[in-house]
């Protein structure tokens, strides 16, 4: 098993431990690149992020490898994965 998995979040390379969720990778990217740790924005533009962590609230929806509405809290990171959050899309 590799020591780290590398993926991109909004165009930034991020390395996380194997088994990490995409929500965790978004948080790492936010900390390393000083961006708001959010996957989506509300109708008024306020930042939103994972709320329940169980896939019920769907506040963590992102685009993963071109597929929209994937749940970041329920998706395990894979090598080379591309994630686009609401920050990049807005």
C-alpha positions, 0 to 999 in steps of 0.5 A: 500500500502506498504511503500517500495518494496524490489527487487534485482538488480545484487544480491543486495537488494534494497528498493524503493517506490511503483510505482518506475521504475526498472531504478530508482531501478538500480540507487538506487542500484548503489548509495548504493553499489557504482556501475556504474549506467548503465543497459548495456555496449556498444560494446567498454565496455563503460557504458550505461544507460537510455537515453530517459526514454520512451522505444524508445532507448532501452538502459535500457534493463535488465533481469527481473525474467529471461526474457531478454530485458525488458525495465527498464524505462518502468517496475514498480518494484514488490516485490521480483523481480530479475533484472540483468543488463549488469554489472552483465552479462558482 
